[in-house]
Amino acid sequence: MTTTSTISYEVRVLPFRVRPLPDEPFDSWLEKMAATYGATMNEMACALGLIEQQEGVAVSATAWMADSWATALTDEQASRLEASTGIPADQFQEMTRMRFAHHAIRYTRRGRISSQCPAAGTAGRYCPECLVDSGGRWRMSWQFPFGFACFRHRRLLVDRCPVCDRPARYRAHPLALVPVPGRCHNPVQGPGRGPQANRCRADLTADPTRTPVSRAVLDAQRALMRIVSTGGAGFGIYAEAPQPAVAVLEDTRLLSRTARHAIAAGDRLDISPLGEELVALFRASEDWTTAVRARPDSAVGAAVGTTLAVTALAKPGSVAALLQGRLAQSSSYTAHTPQLQTLIAAALGRRRRPTVFLQSAPPSGVSPVERARKVPAQLWGEWITRYAPQRVGSEVVASALAAAVVFTGTRLTHSAALALLDPQAPARQVTHVMRDLGRSSHDVGTLHAILRLAAFLDTHDVPVDYARRRALDYSGILLESQWQEVCRVAGVSAGGGRRWRLARALLHRTLSGDPIHSIPPEWDQAGVTAPAVARFADGLPSAVRTGLDQLAADFLLVNGIDEPVTWTPEPSDGVPDAPAAWARSRPARSTAADVMPPDVLARAYAAGASTYEIAADVNVSRQTVGRILADTGTKSRRGRPPTFTLDSDWLRDHYETQGRTMAQIAHLAGCSEMTINRHLHAAGITVRPRGKAGTS
């Protein structure tokens, strides 16, 4: 039997094809293609090369296949789809659940998707109005538990089919049926037999109960989708050290459950961002129980919890207030970001040690040995100047922070990380540095800087391999004759033997990144200390420094190393400046088109929506909406429709005969003084100077 990944026959080019919509899942597009051709899902899958066929009959077609195509496509399947439709294979890959939510997926040790990760399970919620606009085609963002609101129509998504009372896409579409877009295909109990007789077929565009949502709910939905699409979050408590999407979504899930539990328990909680209608609907829903679920079943439960969670995450004080008194002492820390772990500990009356804070960072999958290869045993001088505690010796601090970068996000102890960099380092002194780190206002941002640096090193290759440099033999570097030649060329005195010893120690530290105490034992170490070397380096003439740099470069070349002498990541934000990407043409228009295609935007405007409302829905300016309307040839409505009519005789009588002021007339007419002034000029009535009353 042939599997779907090794199909022997060649597919033919279909006479016409349906273009996928933005944010449309693959299974929705496949159903639309089948419905357009009047074919069953089985027949369409054969025509597209997804199922093996013999003489027009499908072979090895099973019920789980439609689910597997919607989850992930093999490269062969995507290439066959491209051959039969002319649509790029990459576009089909982007329409699968695995590709859409790959930032929100967590795997088990066996390589399977964890059932507890934020992207696990399919919600199957939908917006009836969007189904009407698209002809029954679905959106990818409806397929996941973190989707609960529609930006376009500013409403809550619908959880269940109004007839069979089950999630509308509880199961994949049957392969033996011709799809009917916009209709429910859930199986139901009935007297007939066969797949056709036992289907719900309810009209999902029917919308008996429409629940509008507030701006805060839409902002929370946008924030979640932004986290999933970009792979991380850098707002609120994550501003100083952005965190990956999976951990941020776990934070959101904990705060969501806590907020819903607080509402169910009747605790005092600021629920004003939700709106009264949404709160009332939540209290009437199945999520209104004392045993609040970690993942709410209903869209209203997800909207309420997520909105309060995202609102709290924007301010650390709000998170602490939400957690205070609402967590068990046995609450687990491991799945959350370091920032939230610190706030959880504070809510439980504990203090997170700096070492534990860094160890609790989300694992990157990079081994500590690999990360130690990119870090010197003494952290770069620019980083020490900016982030090191001022009350401890610089050498000890530099060793402590370098080891901290290595064990961030791992199970390594500080001593074990230090052994990868410098086995001779004073481990006890280094441990004392970490114990007090973050208590001073000077080094309060050090921990977040280490998080950023570790994340950068894990995702970028660096030009210096410090592990290789630590293993080099430096015993023959900078002979005394070489030092005297450098000074002769620079035109300065070589001094006594102490200058040469300090220069040799400086060159060793510059190349290896090791502390001063690790210089070769056979060297004369009289007067060679870390402070002495630092003072020597500060007062070094530029010509001598140039000569030493050249000797260092020659030393690397002799050892077969093609690297710069030194390299330092920018300490301002933890990453070096990257080349700026070219801006997209009209990025605001692209943003609007991603949310609402131009033709849909034009129809919404023609139906009576204002440019202000459309601009708020697509998150662009009103001027951008106007340009899109102009491009589509839609004639815009100019000005505001008049809300009242002023009779010129009535106006003349009140202003000239009765002597009323413009303010009095405006109060009678229910408009502004400026409007009265404009109508007076239009009627040819002479306006009195301010302060003069008319004759009555």
C-alpha positions in Angstrom: 0.0 0.0 0.0 1.3 3.5 -1.0 1.4 6.2 1.7 0.3 9.8 1.0 4.0 10.9 1.2 5.1 8.7 -1.7 2.6 9.0 -4.5 3.6 7.5 -7.8 1.3 9.1 -10.4 1.7 12.6 -11.8 -1.0 15.2 -11.0 -2.5 17.4 -13.8 -3.0 21.1 -13.7 -6.5 21.9 -12.7 -8.5 24.2 -15.2 -9.2 26.7 -12.5 -8.4 27.2 -8.8 -9.5 29.2 -5.8 -7.0 31.6 -4.4 -6.5 31.3 -0.6 -7.6 34.2 1.5 -5.3 35.9 4.0 -5.3 33.9 7.3 -7.3 31.1 5.8 -6.5 27.5 7.0 -5.7 24.8 4.5 -8.7 22.7 5.3 -11.0 25.6 4.6 -9.4 26.2 1.3 -9.6 22.5 0.4 -13.3 22.5 1.3 -13.9 25.6 -0.9 -12.1 24.0 -3.8 -14.2 20.8 -3.5 -17.4 22.8 -3.2 -16.5 24.9 -6.3 -15.9 21.7 -8.4 -18.9 19.9 -6.9 -16.6 17.1 -5.8 -16.2 15.2 -2.6 -13.2 15.9 -0.4 -11.9 12.5 -1.4 -12.0 13.3 -5.1 -10.5 16.8 -4.7 -7.6 15.4 -2.6 -6.9 12.9 -5.3 -6.9 15.6 -8.0 -4.5 17.7 -5.9 -2.1 14.8 -5.3 -2.8 14.4 -1.6 -4.2 10.8 -1.9 -3.0 8.0 -4.1 -5.6 7.0 -6.7 -5.9 4.2 -9.2 -8.2 4.6 -12.2 -9.9 7.6 -10.5 -10.6 5.8 -7.3 -8.9 6.8 -4.0 -6.5 4.3 -2.4 -5.7 4.4 1.4 -8.1 7.2 2.2 -8.7 7.4 5.9 -10.8 9.7 8.1 -7.8 11.2 9.9 -6.1 12.5 6.7 -8.0 15.8 6.6 -6.9 16.6 10.1 -3.3 15.7 9.2 -3.3 18.0 6.1 -4.6 20.9 8.2 -1.9 20.3 10.8 1.2 19.9 8.6 2.0 19.2 5.0 5.0 17.3 3.8 7.3 18.9 1.2 6.1 16.4 -1.4 2.4 17.2 -0.7 3.1 21.0 -1.0 5.0 20.5 -4.3 2.1 18.5 -5.7 -0.3 21.2 -4.6 1.8 23.8 -6.4 2.0 21.6 -9.6 -1.8 21.2 -9.7 -2.8 24.8 -8.8 0.1 27.1 -9.6 0.0 28.5 -6.1 3.4 28.5 -4.4 4.2 25.6 -2.1 5.3 27.9 0.7 1.9 29.5 0.7 0.3 26.2 1.4 2.8 25.5 4.2 1.9 28.8 5.8 -1.8 27.7 5.9 -1.1 24.8 8.3 -1.6 25.0 12.0 2.0 23.9 12.8 3.4 26.8 10.7 1.0 29.4 12.0 1.5 28.7 15.7 5.0 27.3 15.7 6.1 29.9 18.2 3.4 28.7 20.6 4.1 25.0 20.4 6.0 23.1 23.1 7.2 19.5 22.6 7.4 16.5 24.9 10.7 14.6 25.4 9.6 12.2 22.7 9.2 15.0 20.2 5.4 15.2 20.2 3.3 18.3 20.7 2.5 18.7 24.4 -1.2 18.5 25.1 -0.7 21.2 27.7 1.0 23.8 25.5 -1.0 27.0 24.6 -1.5 25.9 21.0 -2.8 22.4 21.7 -6.3 21.6 20.7 -8.6 23.3 18.2 -11.2 25.8 19.5 -13.4 25.8 16.3 -14.9 29.2 17.2 -16.1 31.4 14.3 -17.6 34.8 13.4 -20.9 34.4 11.5 -20.5 37.8 9.8 -17.0 36.9 8.5 -18.5 33.7 7.1 -21.1 35.8 5.2 -18.4 38.1 3.9 -16.1 35.3 2.7 -18.7 32.9 1.4 -18.2 30.4 4.3 -14.4 30.4 4.4 -12.7 30.2 7.8 -9.8 32.0 9.4 -6.7 30.4 10.9 -7.0 32.5 14.1 -10.3 30.8 15.0 -8.7 27.4 15.2 -6.8 27.9 18.5 -7.8 28.3 22.1 -6.3 31.8 22.2 -8.8 33.1 19.6 -11.9 34.7 21.0 -12.8 38.0 19.3 -13.2 39.3 15.7 -11.3 42.5 15.0 -13.3 43.3 11.8 -16.8 43.1 13.4 -15.8 44.0 16.9 -17.6 41.1 18.4 -17.2 37.8 20.4 -16.7 34.6 18.4 -19.3 32.0 18.5 -18.4 28.7 20.3 -21.0 26.2 19.1 -23.3 25.4 16.2 -26.7 26.8 17.1 -28.4 23.5 16.1 -26.2 20.6 17.2 -24.6 22.6 20.1 -21.1 21.4 19.4 -18.0 23.2 18.2 -18.6 23.9 14.5 -15.4 22.1 13.4 -15.4 19.5 16.1 -14.0 17.0 13.5 -12.5 17.3 10.0 -14.9 17.3 7.1 -15.8 13.8 5.9 -13.9 12.7 2.9 -17.0 11.1 1.3 -19.1 14.3 1.2 -19.3 17.4 -1.0 -18.6 20.3 1.3 -21.1 23.2 1.7 -19.2 26.2 3.0 -20.9 28.0 5.8 -22.7 24.9 7.0 -22.0 22.7 10.0 -20.6 19.2 9.1 -20.7 17.7 12.6 -22.1 14.2 12.9 -25.5 13.9 14.5 -27.8 11.0 15.6 -30.5 10.3 13.0 -32.7 7.5 11.5 -30.8 7.4 8.2 -27.6 5.7 7.4 -24.4 6.9 5.7 -22.4 10.0 6.1 -24.8 12.2 4.2 -27.8 11.4 6.4 -26.0 11.9 9.7 -24.8 15.5 9.3 -26.0 18.6 11.0 -25.9 21.0 8.0 -27.0 24.0 10.1 -26.4 27.5 8.6 -23.5 28.9 10.6 -24.1 32.4 9.2 -27.3 32.6 11.3 -26.5 34.9 14.2 -29.3 35.0 16.8 -27.1 36.5 19.6 -24.4 38.9 18.7 -22.1 40.0 21.5 -20.1 43.2 20.9 -16.9 43.6 22.8 -15.0 46.6 24.2 -11.8 48.1 22.8 -9.8 46.5 25.6 -10.9 43.0 24.6 -9.9 43.7 21.0 -6.5 45.0 22.1 -6.0 41.9 24.2 -6.8 39.7 21.2 -4.3 41.7 19.1 -1.7 41.4 21.7 -2.0 37.6 21.8 -1.9 37.3 18.0 1.2 39.5 17.9 2.9 37.3 20.5 2.1 34.2 18.5 3.2 35.7 15.1 6.4 37.4 16.3 7.5 34.7 18.8 7.8 36.8 21.8 6.7 39.8 23.9 8.5 42.9 24.9 5.8 45.0 26.6 5.0 45.7 30.3 6.9 43.4 32.6 8.9 42.0 29.6 10.2 45.4 28.4 13.7 45.0 29.8 14.1 41.4 28.7 11.7 40.1 26.0 10.5 36.6 26.5 9.5 33.8 24.1 5.9 33.2 23.1 5.3 29.9 24.9 6.4 31.2 28.3 4.4 34.5 27.8 1.3 32.5 26.9 1.8 30.4 30.0 2.0 33.6 32.1 -1.2 34.8 30.4 -3.0 31.5 31.1 -2.1 31.7 34.8 -3.3 35.3 35.2 -6.4 34.5 33.2 -7.4 31.7 35.5 -6.6 33.8 38.5 -8.7 36.7 37.3 -11.7 34.4 36.4 -11.4 32.7 39.7 -11.4 36.1 41.5 -14.6 37.2 39.6 -16.3 33.9 40.4 -15.4 34.2 44.1 -16.8 37.7 44.2 -13.4 39.4 45.0 -13.0 43.1 44.3 -11.4 43.3 40.9 -11.3 46.1 38.3 -13.5 44.7 35.5 -14.3 48.0 33.8 -12.2 47.2 30.7 -14.6 44.3 29.9 -17.9 46.1 29.7 -21.1 45.2 31.5 -22.5 43.1 28.8 -19.5 40.8 28.6 -19.3 40.4 32.4 -23.0 39.5 32.5 -22.6 37.0 29.7 -19.6 35.5 31.6 -21.6 35.1 34.7 -24.3 33.3 32.8 -21.8 31.0 31.0 -20.5 27.5 31.9 -17.2 29.1 32.9 -18.9 30.7 35.9 -17.9 28.1 38.4 -15.7 28.0 41.5 -13.5 25.3 39.8 -12.2 27.6 37.1 -10.5 25.7 34.3 -7.0 26.6 33.2 -8.3 26.8 29.6 -11.8 28.1 29.3 -14.2 26.3 27.1 -16.1 29.4 25.9 -15.0 32.5 24.0 -16.5 34.7 26.7 -14.4 33.0 29.4 -11.3 33.4 27.2 -12.1 37.0 26.5 -12.7 37.9 30.1 -9.6 36.2 31.5 -7.2 37.1 28.7 -8.2 40.8 28.7 -7.6 41.1 32.5 -4.4 39.2 32.1 -2.9 41.3 29.3 -4.0 44.5 31.0 -2.2 43.4 34.2 0.9 42.3 32.3 1.3 45.8 31.0 2.1 47.0 34.6 4.1 44.9 37.2 2.1 46.4 40.1 -1.1 45.2 38.6 0.2 41.7 38.3 1.3 41.7 41.9 -2.1 43.0 43.0 -3.9 40.3 41.0 -1.8 37.5 42.4 -1.8 38.7 46.0 -3.6 36.2 48.2 -4.9 34.1 45.3 -2.1 31.6 44.9 -1.4 28.4 46.8 2.0 28.1 48.5 2.7 25.1 46.3 2.3 27.0 43.1 4.7 25.9 40.4 7.2 28.3 38.9 8.8 26.3 36.1 6.6 27.0 33.1 6.6 30.8 33.5 8.9 33.6 32.6 11.5 34.8 35.1 9.7 38.1 35.5 6.4 36.4 36.5 8.3 34.0 38.7 9.6 36.9 40.7 6.2 38.4 41.0 4.7 35.0 42.1 7.4 34.7 44.7 6.6 38.2 46.0 2.9 37.4 46.1 3.8 34.4 48.3 6.1 36.5 50.6 9.3 35.1 49.2 12.4 36.5 47.4 13.8 34.9 44.3 17.5 34.5 44.5 19.3 36.0 41.4 20.7 32.6 40.5 17.3 31.0 40.5 15.9 33.9 38.6 18.4 33.4 35.7 18.1 29.6 35.9 14.3 29.8 35.4 14.6 31.6 32.1 13.0 29.5 29.3 15.5 27.0 27.9 16.8 27.8 24.4 18.0 24.3 23.6 21.6 25.5 23.4 24.0 23.5 25.6 26.0 25.4 28.3 29.2 24.2 26.6 28.2 25.8 23.4 27.3 29.1 25.1 30.6 29.1 27.1 32.4 29.0 23.7 31.0 32.4 23.0 31.8 34.0 26.4 35.1 35.1 27.8 36.0 33.9 31.4 35.9 37.6 32.3 32.8 39.3 30.9 33.6 42.2 28.5 34.8 45.4 30.1 32.0 47.6 28.7 29.4 45.2 30.3 31.2 45.3 33.6 31.4 49.1 33.6 27.6 49.4 32.9 26.1 46.5 34.9 28.6 45.3 37.6 28.0 46.0 41.3 30.4 48.7 42.4 31.1 47.3 45.9 33.1 44.2 44.7 36.4 43.8 42.9 36.0 43.9 39.1 37.8 40.6 38.5 35.5 38.7 40.8 32.4 40.4 39.3 33.5 39.8 35.8 33.9 36.1 36.5 30.5 35.9 38.3 28.6 37.6 35.4 30.3 35.5 32.8 29.3 32.3 34.6 25.8 33.7 35.0 25.4 34.1 31.2 26.5 30.5 30.8 24.0 29.0 33.3 21.0 31.2 32.3 18.1 29.0 31.4 19.8 25.8 32.4 20.0 23.4 35.4 23.7 24.2 35.9 24.9 25.6 39.3 27.1 28.7 39.4 30.1 26.6 40.3 29.6 24.2 37.4 29.2 27.1 34.9 32.3 28.8 36.3 34.3 25.5 35.8 33.5 25.7 32.0 35.2 29.1 31.9 37.8 29.3 34.6 38.3 26.3 36.9 40.8 28.3 39.0 38.3 31.1 39.8 37.4 31.7 43.5 34.0 30.1 43.4 33.0 31.2 46.9 33.6 34.9 46.2 31.7 34.5 42.9 28.7 33.0 44.8 28.7 35.9 47.2 28.5 38.3 44.3 25.4 36.6 42.9 23.7 36.4 46.2 23.6 40.2 46.6 23.1 41.0 42.9 20.1 43.3 42.2 19.8 44.8 45.7 21.5 48.1 44.7 19.8 50.6 42.4 23.0 50.7 40.3 22.8 47.0 39.2 19.0 46.6 39.3 18.9 46.0 35.5 21.8 43.6 35.5 19.7 40.5 35.6 17.6 41.5 32.7 20.7 42.5 30.8 22.1 38.9 31.3 18.8 37.5 30.0 19.1 39.6 26.9 22.7 38.7 26.3 22.1 35.0 26.8 19.2 35.1 24.3 21.4 37.0 21.8 24.3 34.5 22.1 21.9 31.5 21.5 20.5 33.0 18.3 23.6 34.5 16.8 27.1 33.3 15.8 29.9 35.4 17.2 33.3 36.1 15.6 35.4 34.9 18.5 35.7 31.3 19.8 36.8 31.9 23.4 37.0 28.1 24.2 39.6 27.7 21.5 41.5 30.8 22.7 41.5 29.6 26.3 43.3 26.4 25.1 46.1 28.2 23.3 49.7 28.3 24.6 50.6 31.9 25.5 54.0 31.2 27.0 55.9 32.6 24.1 53.8 35.7 23.4 55.4 39.2 23.5 59.1 38.4 24.1 61.0 41.2 25.8 62.8 41.9 22.5 59.4 42.3 20.7 58.3 44.7 23.5 61.4 46.9 23.0 60.9 47.0 19.2 57.2 48.1 19.7 58.4 50.9 22.0 61.2 51.9 19.6 58.8 52.2 16.7 56.4 54.2 18.8 59.2 56.5 20.0 58.7 55.9 23.7 60.8 54.4 26.5 60.4 50.7 27.1 60.9 51.3 30.8 62.1 48.6 33.1 61.0 45.0 33.2 57.7 45.9 35.0 56.2 47.6 31.9 57.0 44.5 29.8 55.4 42.2 32.3 52.2 44.4 32.4 52.1 44.5 28.6 52.4 40.8 28.3 49.6 40.2 30.9 47.4 42.7 29.1 47.9 40.9 25.8 47.2 37.6 27.4 43.9 38.9 28.9 42.9 40.6 25.7 43.3 37.5 23.5 42.1 34.8 25.9 39.5 36.7 27.9 40.9 35.1 31.1 41.6 36.8 34.4 45.0 38.0 35.3 45.6 35.2 37.8 45.5 32.6 34.9 48.7 33.9 33.2 51.3 31.1 32.7 53.0 30.3 36.0 56.5 30.5 34.5 56.1 34.2 33.9 57.5 36.7 36.3 54.4 38.0 38.1 56.1 40.6 40.3 53.8 43.6 40.4 51.3 42.1 37.9 47.8 42.6 39.4 44.5 43.3 37.9 44.4 46.9 39.1 47.9 47.5 37.8 47.1 46.1 34.4 44.0 48.2 34.2 46.0 51.4 35.0 48.6 50.4 32.5 46.0 49.9 29.8 44.4 53.2 30.5 47.7 55.1 30.1 49.0 53.2 27.1 50.1 55.5 24.2 48.1 55.0 21.0 51.2 54.0 19.0 52.1 51.3 21.5 48.5 50.0 21.6 48.6 49.8 17.8 51.8 47.8 17.9 50.4 45.4 20.5 47.3 44.9 18.5 49.4 43.9 15.5 51.3 41.4 17.5 48.0 39.9 18.8 46.7 39.6 15.2 50.0 37.9 14.1 49.8 35.5 17.1 46.3 34.4 16.0 47.4 33.9 12.4 50.3 31.8 13.5 47.9 29.5 15.4 45.6 29.2 12.4 42.8 31.5 13.7 41.1 34.0 11.4 39.3 36.1 14.0 39.4 39.8 15.1 41.6 40.5 18.1 38.6 41.6 20.2 34.8 41.7 19.9 32.2 43.1 22.2 28.4 43.0 21.9 26.7 46.3 22.5 26.0 46.7 26.2 23.1 49.1 25.7 20.6 46.5 24.7 22.5 43.2 24.7 22.8 42.9 20.9 25.0 44.6 18.4 23.5 46.9 15.9 22.0 45.0 13.0 21.6 46.4 9.5 18.3 48.2 9.2 15.8 46.3 7.0 14.2 48.2 4.2 10.8 49.4 5.0 7.9 48.0 3.1 6.1 50.3 0.7 3.1 51.8 2.5 3.4 49.6 5.6 0.2 51.1 7.0 -1.7 49.9 3.9 -0.1 46.4 4.2 -1.2 46.3 7.8 -4.7 47.2 6.9 -4.8 44.7 4.1 -3.7 41.9 6.4 -6.7 42.6 8.7 -9.3 43.7 6.1 -8.8 43.3 2.3 -9.5 46.5 0.3 -12.7 45.1 -1.3 -14.1 44.1 2.1 -13.1 47.5 3.5 -14.9 49.2 0.6 -18.1 47.1 1.2 -18.0 48.0 5.0 -17.8 51.7 4.1 -20.6 51.4 1.6 -22.7 49.7 4.2 -22.5 52.7 6.5 -19.3 52.3 8.6 -17.4 55.5 9.1 -13.7 55.9 8.3 -13.1 56.4 12.1 -14.7 53.0 12.8 -12.8 51.2 10.0 -9.5 52.8 11.1 -10.0 51.6 14.7 -10.8 48.0 13.4 -7.7 47.7 11.2 -5.4 49.8 13.5 -4.4 52.4 11.0 -5.1 56.1 10.5 -8.2 57.5 9.0 -6.2 59.0 6.2 -4.9 55.5 5.3 -8.5 54.3 5.1 -9.3 57.2 2.8 -6.4 56.3 0.4 -7.5 52.7 0.3 -11.1 53.8 -0.6 -9.7 56.1 -3.3 -7.7 53.2 -4.8 -10.8 51.0 -4.9 -12.8 53.8 -6.7 -15.2 54.2 -3.7 -16.7 57.7 -3.5 -16.2 59.0 0.0 -18.9 60.8 2.0 -17.8 64.4 2.6 -18.6 66.2 5.8 -21.1 65.3 8.5 -24.8 64.9 7.7 -26.8 67.9 9.2 -28.5 66.9 12.4 -31.0 69.9 12.4 -32.2 72.6 10.1 -32.3 76.3 11.1 -35.0 78.5 9.5 -33.5 81.9 8.6 -36.7 83.8 9.6 -36.8 82.0 13.0 -33.1 82.9 13.4 -33.6 86.6 12.5 -36.6 86.9 14.8 -34.6 85.5 17.8 -31.4 87.4 17.1 -32.7 90.8 15.8 -36.2 91.2 17.1 -35.9 89.4 20.5 -32.3 90.4 21.0 -31.1 87.0 22.1 -27.4 86.2 22.2 -25.8 83.4 20.1 -25.3 81.4 23.2 -29.0 81.6 24.1 -30.0 80.6 20.5 -27.5 77.8 20.4 -29.0 76.4 23.6 -32.5 76.6 22.1 -31.3 74.9 18.8 -29.2 72.3 20.5 -26.0 73.2 18.7 -22.8 75.2 19.2 -22.3 79.0 19.1 -20.0 78.5 16.1 -22.8 76.8 14.2 -25.2 79.7 15.0 -22.5 82.2 13.9 -22.2 80.4 10.6 -25.9 80.4 9.9 -26.2 84.1 10.8 -23.6 84.9 8.1 -25.3 82.6 5.6 -28.7 84.4 6.2 -27.1 87.8 5.7 -27.7 88.9 9.3 -25.2 91.4 10.7 -23.5 89.9 13.7 -23.3 92.2 16.8 -20.0 92.7 18.5 -19.7 90.6 21.6 -21.0 92.1 24.8 -23.8 94.2 23.0 -27.4 92.9 23.4 -30.0 93.5 20.8 -33.2 95.6 21.1 -36.2 93.8 22.2 
